[in-house]
Amino acid sequence: MIAQVRPGEWDDWLQSQGARPLVLDVREPWELRTASMTPQDFDLLAIPMNEVPARLAELPADRTIACLCHHGARSQRVAMFLAHHGYTDVVNIAGGIEAWSRDRDPSVPLY
């Protein structure tokens, strides 16, 4: 089972991490241009969902990876894929960038 982190719980979740997590944004490039989060106390890497299998080597297995998409479904699938491939510290940002905008940072546009 993949842990879920809601944007409203993000600060508490970040504080519980022993190291700086990596947010893996799996949305398409046009989506990133439309709405994106600003990295603060985490690193951000954008790899579209369909490219993740071919680019798996770019993802560090020794870091916490929080997956993000528009609403949380694609990122959940990627998180499950990573867990299946041996990544042990993977979470899904529940509700995606839309929930991020609604619950945490209203400056992020909705689309």
Beta strands, then each sheet from edge to edge (+ up, - down):
strand 1: 3-5
strand 2: 22-25
strand 3: 43-46
strand 4: 65-68
strand 5: 90-93
sheet 1: 1+ 5+ 4+ 2+ 3+
end
